[in-house]
Each structure stands twice: as structure tokens, then as C-alpha cells.
Amino acid sequence: MNFSPLYVKESRAINSAKGSLLVAESIPGIKLGEMVDIILRNKDVRAAQAIDISKETAVFQVFGGVSEVDLTGSKIRCRGESLKLAVSIDILGRIFNGLGEPIDGGSPTVAEDYRDIGGAPMNPASREPPSEFIETGISAIDGLNALVRGQKLPIFSGSGLPHNRIIAQIVRQATIKGKEEGFAIVFAAVGVSYNDAAFFMRNLEETGALERSVAFINIASDPVIERISTPRLALTAADYLALEHHMHVLVIISDMTSYCEALRELSATREEIPSRRGYPGYMYTDLATMYERAGRIFGQEGSVTIMPILTMPDDDITHPIPDLTGYITEGQIVLSRELERKGVYPPINVFLSLSRMMKEGIGAGKTREDHNNVFMQLYAAYAEGCYLREISTIIGAEALSERDKLYLTIADRFEREFISQGEREKRSVEETLDIGWRLFSSLPEGDLKLISEGYIQKYLPKHREEGVLVPD
């Protein structure tokens, strides 16, 4: 754990313990979120954080539990500061736990500064609207739900769906287009199993992605309070790299459902009045304090982009966690269990997915001039094909016209050729758009009503071939 130089206030006796919480008499001057030391009878020290302050008592969440805390022989020593992360450019390539301590076998970070993990709110007047493309190498994202620097774009998944593999692929492949600029990925795993933690760490180390990444890994067996601090540590590292080193940082947090469950558990322990489905009423505000750390500032080169992953309980998109997340973020990418059953990877449901910042980040000079036209035409063709797929289950495919059968085929090809791709396959946005044009070549040219004639002449395969001069 990282602290700036120690400042001790005074000690107080402990009144009671409940679960992982300690209740002590009121401590003058202590602040909410302040870190303290629990000094045991045998002089061992446990870290704890103040999570509730009143005139009569102060409540502390202990990192590591309270099983060895002797109420009569233990004391509380205040540090006069909140949990902070030691930061420097050397955090790149490192793996930390949910307290900011290295777990990769390396030495502790030599700090240039200590940053409060609570962060600071970004002045809305200083925000620069997101407008630059981040390439993930995944067609269903880059082509139809483009990610833009400074955006908040969550992935809504379900239990058993391959969101971990998709995350690993984005970590390996994500890059920014255009001029050479610093790009980094900050990855936070919240409440994951040992197997998932090993998978993420192995992916980072074996693929070379760790060199440009910072990882924070919190295991499910770690104290609940660490699941609260892990995403904030990641965002603090991202803020530092973006503001101090002018880097464009993509923050991936998995799984925000584990974070919200920890928030609910702490709320229940503190006997707070629950809101929807037992979650605390302040969960929306709590999530917003993290998500709103994404963005760009006028006059600053760096940016912070957030891609949180959350698993929807029972695949319910109206559950409080995805519901509140959707209010704060600029769209969502939704994984489909139906596509996953068909063997489509990544199983992204393009109809439920949306990137509200997409149009600001695509087009000439950003992706390609035809991007928006291809995007609209692909949606239209796939929507018609899916509608006809449903009709054919009622009346039979034999009753469809030849044109209808063509669109039925296009829907199948769209899922097999455009959405589906290899887990190790990185597609440039140009390759993604070219796949769209290959699909269009099977349609009557008159049906391409959402694409300008100039782009049809320039990019449709048959016109490209006609324009090639073959030497004698």
C-alpha cells in the first residue's frame, strides 16, 4: 500500500466489531475515506479505511478482516490521508493488487507523486467533446459501434458469455490511428477468480501487451473493500498518464457487477436503507464519480477512455446495474447468447448495441470517408434479413421471393463474415469496411439506397475491378 509521509493524529480504543467492520468512539478531525492503522496487541498493523463518520462513532472497514483484532488490546492510529497510489511513468508494464501493491515480483514503484484514488471532478466547461477514433481490431465494434477517445462505452454481458476473451483481445489489439501519439491501456480486474486472474496476467505477459499496460488484479477472495478501491486505482493511474505524460489511455474494468455487489454488501453491513433490489440508493452517484473521470480537457494532449464490463444478472438489461450504467455512459455493446450458441465470436448483438459518439469519430481523416454510409447500409440489410428469417419460420423459406432469399443469405453471411472473426484476428477499420462492401456486392445495386453513388463507384468490388488497368 502506498502512503505519503506518515502523519499520526491520535489513538482511540475500539468499541465493537461486526463482520469486517470496526466501530470506535468518535475521532476528532477524521475524514470520510481516511486511512488508519489498526495496531494489534502483538504490534502487528492492519490497514483500514473510515467509511462512516458521526458525532458518536467512526466505522472502519478493515483490509484483511477482523478475525485477529482484539477489541481491548488493539488501537486505531490515524494517518491523516486517504488511500493514495504511488505514480510515475514506471507503472507501465507493472501488475498491482487492489491496494496498489506490486504483485508481479518487481520492486515497489519509485514514486514521482502520490495521487488520491478518489480523483477530482473534471470541470464540464473544460471538457473537449470526444472526436477521435480508437481502433479495437474487432469489426462489430469498429464498424458499427466505434469507440472514440474520451468516451464511456460499456460492454453488457451475461454469465458464461466470452467477455473475458473479448477484453483480452481488445487489450492486445487496441490502438489509435493517425499521427504517432502515446497510447496506454489500464486494466482492472475486480473480484475475479484465480483462473480468470491467471488468464489475464498470462495474456498480458505472453502477448507483449504488458509493456504499454498497467494492470490491477483483485481476486474474489480478497477483502470486499479492495473491490471498491481497485477501479479507482486504475482510473488514478489513467489520469496520471493522460495529464502528466499526455498519453491516450483506454481503461478497461471487469467486472463492474462485482464492484456493485461489494457496494451492496458494505451498505447492508452498515445497515443503510436499501433501494432497488437491495442496492444502495447512492449507487448511481457512486458509479458516476468513476465514469465521469473519462474525457478530454481543452489544451491537454492526453485523454481517458473508459470501457467497463458488467455481467447482467439473469441477462436482464433492466437490472439496476446496467440500467444506471446506461444513464451515465454514451451507449453500450451488448453480447448475445443466441449468437454465442451459433458459434459466432464475438457474439455482439448489433441491434441492442449503440455508440452515441460514433459519428463524431468516423469519416474522412479519422477512419474512411465511406464509413457512415457503410454503417447505415449494413444495419438496413441485416435488419431486413433478420425480419425475413422470422417470417420464414412461419411460412417457410420456399414461400419467399428470390429477393427475400437473397437478404436471408445476407443476414447469415453478415453474422459469419462480418461479426464473426478469430480471437487472434486483428482487422483494420479499412478491412472491416471492405468486408461490408463484399456483402453489398451480392445485392442489387439499386438497393444500396443509403450509400452515395460516388462511394458505390469507388468501393463496390465490381467497379474497383473495372477500374483496374491490366498490362498487356
Order of alpha helices (4+ residues) and beta strands (2+ residues): beta-beta-beta-beta-beta-beta-beta-beta-beta-beta-beta-alpha-beta-beta-alpha-beta-beta-alpha-beta-alpha-beta-alpha-alpha-beta-beta-alpha-beta-alpha-beta-alpha-alpha-alpha-alpha-alpha-alpha
